[in-house]
């Protein structure tokens, strides 16, 4: 199963997924986020769990994103 790891490049869509795609690098991954952007920090997570609303990533462009706003590059 493919995993998202810190340091991976992703295609990110800002504006809660409505903006055009931009490439960014993952600097942090939080899972089990309950209504916010902070949860349990992990170094990697299965891509099958990334698209759920409980996964948030910090990006090297100064933004953070819900899992449904990113795709693997």
HUBELWO-V244803 format. One record per residue. N is the residue number from 1. PHI is phi as a letter, one per 20 degrees, with the letter a starting at -180 (NA if undefined). D_LAST is the distance of its C-alpha to the last C-alpha in whole Angstrom. Layout:
n->N phi->PHI d_last->D_LAST
n->N phi->PHI d_last->D_LAST
This chain:
n->1 phi->NA d_last->16
n->2 phi->f d_last->12
n->3 phi->c d_last->13
n->4 phi->e d_last->11
n->5 phi->c d_last->12
n->6 phi->g d_last->14
n->7 phi->n d_last->12
n->8 phi->f d_last->8
n->9 phi->e d_last->6
n->10 phi->c d_last->5
n->11 phi->e d_last->6
n->12 phi->d d_last->10
n->13 phi->d d_last->13
n->14 phi->f d_last->16
n->15 phi->l d_last->19
n->16 phi->l d_last->19
n->17 phi->n d_last->16
n->18 phi->e d_last->18
n->19 phi->f d_last->17
n->20 phi->f d_last->15
n->21 phi->f d_last->11
n->22 phi->c d_last->10
n->23 phi->e d_last->8
n->24 phi->b d_last->9
n->25 phi->d d_last->10
n->26 phi->f d_last->12
n->27 phi->d d_last->15
n->28 phi->a d_last->17
n->29 phi->c d_last->17
n->30 phi->d d_last->20
n->31 phi->c d_last->21
n->32 phi->m d_last->24
n->33 phi->f d_last->24
n->34 phi->d d_last->27
n->35 phi->m d_last->27
n->36 phi->b d_last->26
n->37 phi->d d_last->23
n->38 phi->d d_last->24
n->39 phi->b d_last->25
n->40 phi->e d_last->24
n->41 phi->f d_last->22
n->42 phi->c d_last->20
n->43 phi->e d_last->18
n->44 phi->b d_last->16
n->45 phi->b d_last->16
n->46 phi->f d_last->15
n->47 phi->g d_last->12
n->48 phi->f d_last->16
n->49 phi->e d_last->17
n->50 phi->f d_last->14
n->51 phi->f d_last->15
n->52 phi->f d_last->19
n->53 phi->f d_last->20
n->54 phi->e d_last->21
n->55 phi->d d_last->18
n->56 phi->c d_last->17
n->57 phi->d d_last->15
n->58 phi->e d_last->16
n->59 phi->d d_last->14
n->60 phi->f d_last->15
n->61 phi->e d_last->16
n->62 phi->n d_last->19
n->63 phi->d d_last->18
n->64 phi->c d_last->17
n->65 phi->b d_last->15
n->66 phi->f d_last->16
n->67 phi->g d_last->14
n->68 phi->f d_last->14
n->69 phi->e d_last->13
n->70 phi->c d_last->9
n->71 phi->c d_last->6
n->72 phi->f d_last->4
n->73 phi->e d_last->0
